[in-house]
Amino acid sequence: MKKIYYARGQAVLKGASAKAKLMEFQAKSFVEAEEMRMKSQECKLQQQYENKNLQLQTHFEKKEAHLKHLEVQHKEFVRDEKRYLEKEKQELEKERQILEQERENFKKQCAVCKEAQAKALDAMLNYMAYTKDEIKNMVLEQLEEELEAQKSALIKRYEKEAKEEGKRKSYAILAEATARFAGNYAAENLTTRIALPCSDYIGRVIGKDGKNIEAFKKVSGVDIEFSEDSSELCLSSFNLYRREVASETLKILIEDGRIQPNRIEEVYHRVARNMEKELLSEGESVVLELELGAMEDELKFLIGKMRYRSSFGQNALQHSKEVALLAGLIAEQLGGDKKLARRAGILHDIGKALTQELGRDHVNLGVEVCKRHKEDPVVINAIYAHHGHEEIMSVECASVCAADALSAGRPGARRKSDEEYAKRMQALEEIALEFDGVEKAYAMESGRELRVIVKSNQVRDNQVPIIARKIAKKIEESTQYVGEVGVQVVRESRFKTTATLKQ
């Protein structure tokens, strides 16, 4: 019986010992958890303290910078006020000197008058001493001097009236010519939007691993962006002609559904050839509309190409047509050759159709192409004179210069920002084209990227990084725009052969 009680006691002791150990473990766990929580709370409070301290320090620095800025402004204001007061002081000193000078002149005039009075008095006293002929000669000399003064005054008055009459007539001629012609103005945008049939076409346009979109950018030199809702895509380029060819190419590809690198290049070249025919046809229509007579096909093509060229946001073809019509009206009013004035007006900016490809001054380019086709010297003179490179030699040339100023200077006709953007894009492309082995260059992403295609038969793979670095260095030295321009140089080799199948 004692053994039983002893065994039970031992079991109770073991249970109590186990419970005590469990409670001790739970207490240790609780203490450790509290310590961890306290450390976490301490880290959090430390972080809050540091953040608050940083905020206060930042606020203090901003406040200090603001106070310094106010101090600088105050100093500049005080300096400006000092300069203004100094300038006022100088002006008052000048006015005082002028008054002193006028007072001295008045004293001199008074002295001259007194001297004249004395001479007149002496003449009257000696009057009886002169003979009849001497008195007659004196009177005639005095009358001759008065008549000479009156004649000079009449000549000046008639010259002034003639100038005013000429100015009134010239204004009347310009007003009548402007009233008889009213041209429309349409601003040129730098983007073209194309609607997509569905969002699946985005994947087709991009292609596997982006091959389709890269091939399109390479062959067209135009950048593509997609809308957020995948309903349309946007083509952007400062070159209007290049963007129009790319737009038509993309429309055909989307309609056909077969979008592949080789297909893209094939369709692009076909659209470019068709576009050249359309430009020649449009140039012929303009020549017929203005009744200019015979003209070389190259000039007609360049006239049509000016449709895709703008200057300060004003369409070059529309501007040239306005100049031609206004110049014809003005020349007709002034007795000049209306047809020749129109011809000079439509060709005065013909060089602008070549500037984006050749990158030179449009005046010299226009003169070269017109001389090559033996255009009238009046046309050459108008191209030179409308930018002040030569003196005006004829009524027709003067009419073209006046019409050019009227068309370009009317309110809302031109914007400068687009032209400056286009010049920046063109400058980047011209820098790349200066290097040997470069075949094409396209400025993309609003000038943030320059894509350069080199000739594979002239440039090796190990030369590509060197060319890219040289172009980037030249851009840094030559341009003054803020930002970064990524230079991407592409070298690609293609081999084509024909396989003959036997039956």
ChimeraX attribute file (.defattr): number of C-alpha atoms within 10 A of each C-alpha:
attribute: neighborCount
match mode: 1-to-1
recipient: residues
	/A:1	6
	/A:2	7
	/A:3	8
	/A:4	9
	/A:5	10
	/A:6	11
	/A:7	12
	/A:8	12
	/A:9	12
	/A:10	12
	/A:11	12
	/A:12	12
	/A:13	12
	/A:14	12
	/A:15	12
	/A:16	12
	/A:17	12
	/A:18	12
	/A:19	12
	/A:20	12
	/A:21	12
	/A:22	12
	/A:23	12
	/A:24	12
	/A:25	12
	/A:26	12
	/A:27	12
	/A:28	12
	/A:29	12
	/A:30	12
	/A:31	12
	/A:32	12
	/A:33	12
	/A:34	12
	/A:35	12
	/A:36	12
	/A:37	12
	/A:38	12
	/A:39	12
	/A:40	12
	/A:41	12
	/A:42	12
	/A:43	12
	/A:44	12
	/A:45	12
	/A:46	12
	/A:47	12
	/A:48	12
	/A:49	12
	/A:50	12
	/A:51	12
	/A:52	12
	/A:53	12
	/A:54	12
	/A:55	12
	/A:56	12
	/A:57	12
	/A:58	12
	/A:59	12
	/A:60	12
	/A:61	12
	/A:62	12
	/A:63	12
	/A:64	12
	/A:65	12
	/A:66	12
	/A:67	12
	/A:68	12
	/A:69	12
	/A:70	12
	/A:71	12
	/A:72	12
	/A:73	12
	/A:74	12
	/A:75	12
	/A:76	12
	/A:77	12
	/A:78	12
	/A:79	12
	/A:80	12
	/A:81	12
	/A:82	12
	/A:83	12
	/A:84	12
	/A:85	12
	/A:86	12
	/A:87	12
	/A:88	12
	/A:89	12
	/A:90	12
	/A:91	12
	/A:92	12
	/A:93	12
	/A:94	12
	/A:95	12
	/A:96	12
	/A:97	12
	/A:98	12
	/A:99	12
	/A:100	12
	/A:101	12
	/A:102	12
	/A:103	12
	/A:104	12
	/A:105	12
	/A:106	12
	/A:107	12
	/A:108	12
	/A:109	12
	/A:110	12
	/A:111	12
	/A:112	12
	/A:113	12
	/A:114	12
	/A:115	12
	/A:116	12
	/A:117	12
	/A:118	12
	/A:119	12
	/A:120	12
	/A:121	12
	/A:122	11
	/A:123	13
	/A:124	11
	/A:125	10
	/A:126	10
	/A:127	11
	/A:128	9
	/A:129	10
	/A:130	11
	/A:131	9
	/A:132	9
	/A:133	9
	/A:134	11
	/A:135	12
	/A:136	11
	/A:137	11
	/A:138	11
	/A:139	11
	/A:140	12
	/A:141	12
	/A:142	10
	/A:143	12
	/A:144	12
	/A:145	11
	/A:146	11
	/A:147	12
	/A:148	11
	/A:149	11
	/A:150	11
	/A:151	12
	/A:152	10
	/A:153	12
	/A:154	12
	/A:155	11
	/A:156	11
	/A:157	12
	/A:158	11
	/A:159	12
	/A:160	12
	/A:161	12
	/A:162	12
	/A:163	12
	/A:164	12
	/A:165	12
	/A:166	12
	/A:167	12
	/A:168	12
	/A:169	12
	/A:170	15
	/A:171	12
	/A:172	13
	/A:173	18
	/A:174	21
	/A:175	13
	/A:176	15
	/A:177	21
	/A:178	19
	/A:179	10
	/A:180	11
	/A:181	12
	/A:182	11
	/A:183	12
	/A:184	8
	/A:185	14
	/A:186	13
	/A:187	15
	/A:188	18
	/A:189	13
	/A:190	17
	/A:191	16
	/A:192	16
	/A:193	15
	/A:194	16
	/A:195	13
	/A:196	17
	/A:197	13
	/A:198	10
	/A:199	12
	/A:200	11
	/A:201	17
	/A:202	18
	/A:203	12
	/A:204	18
	/A:205	23
	/A:206	18
	/A:207	17
	/A:208	11
	/A:209	8
	/A:210	12
	/A:211	14
	/A:212	21
	/A:213	22
	/A:214	17
	/A:215	19
	/A:216	26
	/A:217	17
	/A:218	19
	/A:219	18
	/A:220	22
	/A:221	23
	/A:222	25
	/A:223	23
	/A:224	21
	/A:225	12
	/A:226	15
	/A:227	11
	/A:228	8
	/A:229	7
	/A:230	15
	/A:231	16
	/A:232	18
	/A:233	18
	/A:234	16
	/A:235	19
	/A:236	24
	/A:237	27
	/A:238	27
	/A:239	21
	/A:240	21
	/A:241	19
	/A:242	16
	/A:243	22
	/A:244	21
	/A:245	20
	/A:246	27
	/A:247	22
	/A:248	16
	/A:249	22
	/A:250	20
	/A:251	14
	/A:252	16
	/A:253	19
	/A:254	18
	/A:255	11
	/A:256	9
	/A:257	12
	/A:258	13
	/A:259	22
	/A:260	20
	/A:261	16
	/A:262	12
	/A:263	14
	/A:264	22
	/A:265	17
	/A:266	13
	/A:267	18
	/A:268	23
	/A:269	15
	/A:270	12
	/A:271	19
	/A:272	18
	/A:273	12
	/A:274	12
	/A:275	17
	/A:276	15
	/A:277	14
	/A:278	15
	/A:279	20
	/A:280	20
	/A:281	17
	/A:282	19
	/A:283	25
	/A:284	20
	/A:285	15
	/A:286	18
	/A:287	22
	/A:288	12
	/A:289	10
	/A:290	16
	/A:291	12
	/A:292	17
	/A:293	9
	/A:294	9
	/A:295	14
	/A:296	12
	/A:297	14
	/A:298	14
	/A:299	20
	/A:300	21
	/A:301	20
	/A:302	23
	/A:303	31
	/A:304	27
	/A:305	25
	/A:306	25
	/A:307	20
	/A:308	19
	/A:309	23
	/A:310	25
	/A:311	19
	/A:312	19
	/A:313	21
	/A:314	23
	/A:315	20
	/A:316	24
	/A:317	26
	/A:318	20
	/A:319	25
	/A:320	27
	/A:321	23
	/A:322	25
	/A:323	31
	/A:324	28
	/A:325	26
	/A:326	31
	/A:327	34
	/A:328	28
	/A:329	26
	/A:330	29
	/A:331	25
	/A:332	19
	/A:333	18
	/A:334	15
	/A:335	10
	/A:336	18
	/A:337	17
	/A:338	22
	/A:339	21
	/A:340	19
	/A:341	32
	/A:342	30
	/A:343	29
	/A:344	31
	/A:345	32
	/A:346	27
	/A:347	27
	/A:348	31
	/A:349	26
	/A:350	29
	/A:351	25
	/A:352	25
	/A:353	25
	/A:354	19
	/A:355	17
	/A:356	21
	/A:357	12
	/A:358	12
	/A:359	15
	/A:360	14
	/A:361	12
	/A:362	20
	/A:363	22
	/A:364	15
	/A:365	21
	/A:366	25
	/A:367	22
	/A:368	14
	/A:369	18
	/A:370	23
	/A:371	14
	/A:372	9
	/A:373	13
	/A:374	12
	/A:375	17
	/A:376	13
	/A:377	14
	/A:378	19
	/A:379	27
	/A:380	24
	/A:381	22
	/A:382	31
	/A:383	30
	/A:384	21
	/A:385	20
	/A:386	23
	/A:387	13
	/A:388	11
	/A:389	13
	/A:390	13
	/A:391	14
	/A:392	19
	/A:393	13
	/A:394	14
	/A:395	19
	/A:396	31
	/A:397	30
	/A:398	21
	/A:399	31
	/A:400	33
	/A:401	23
	/A:402	17
	/A:403	28
	/A:404	23
	/A:405	13
	/A:406	17
	/A:407	21
	/A:408	17
	/A:409	11
	/A:410	9
	/A:411	8
	/A:412	12
	/A:413	19
	/A:414	21
	/A:415	14
	/A:416	11
	/A:417	11
	/A:418	20
	/A:419	17
	/A:420	13
	/A:421	16
	/A:422	20
	/A:423	14
	/A:424	19
	/A:425	23
	/A:426	21
	/A:427	19
	/A:428	24
	/A:429	23
	/A:430	20
	/A:431	16
	/A:432	28
	/A:433	20
	/A:434	10
	/A:435	13
	/A:436	12
	/A:437	16
	/A:438	20
	/A:439	13
	/A:440	18
	/A:441	22
	/A:442	28
	/A:443	28
	/A:444	23
	/A:445	16
	/A:446	17
	/A:447	22
	/A:448	13
	/A:449	18
	/A:450	25
	/A:451	21
	/A:452	24
	/A:453	21
	/A:454	23
	/A:455	16
	/A:456	16
	/A:457	10
	/A:458	10
	/A:459	15
	/A:460	12
	/A:461	11
	/A:462	8
	/A:463	10
	/A:464	16
	/A:465	13
	/A:466	12
	/A:467	22
	/A:468	20
	/A:469	14
	/A:470	15
	/A:471	23
	/A:472	21
	/A:473	11
	/A:474	14
	/A:475	19
	/A:476	13
	/A:477	9
	/A:478	12
	/A:479	12
	/A:480	9
	/A:481	10
	/A:482	6
	/A:483	7
	/A:484	12
	/A:485	19
	/A:486	15
	/A:487	21
	/A:488	19
	/A:489	20
	/A:490	17
	/A:491	15
	/A:492	10
	/A:493	7
	/A:494	5
	/A:495	4
	/A:496	4
	/A:497	4
	/A:498	5
	/A:499	5
	/A:500	5
	/A:501	5
	/A:502	4
	/A:503	3
